[in-house]
């Protein structure tokens, strides 16, 4: 288990719970960081049916989020949020480690 600190907003937890409730084969949402995107790194969101032994597991209500140890290096102190506004609906990561991000909100640099 990691001592990294990542939080899940109430809005994100509610949306993740709804998504998982609609797909009984999936038990969690995996959030990971990959190289690429217009700012150097990008966030990836996947529905999965199992966790790895070293995953950080975030649970709030019936929402369950998994983050691998490598991604945690880049996400320490971040908040996973869900935004529903005039621009649309999306998961967003509020990451204090990111020094720049793109307009789409899914890629960043450190």
RAHUWO-V450664 format. One record per helix or strand of 3 or more residues. SS is the DSSP state (@ for helix, = for strand). FROM is the first residue (numbers start at 1). TO is the last residue. If there is no record, write none. Layout:
((SS	FROM	TO) (SS	FROM	TO))
This chain:
((@	10	22) (=	28	35) (=	41	48) (=	56	60) (=	63	67) (@	69	75) (=	79	85) (=	88	94) (=	107	109))
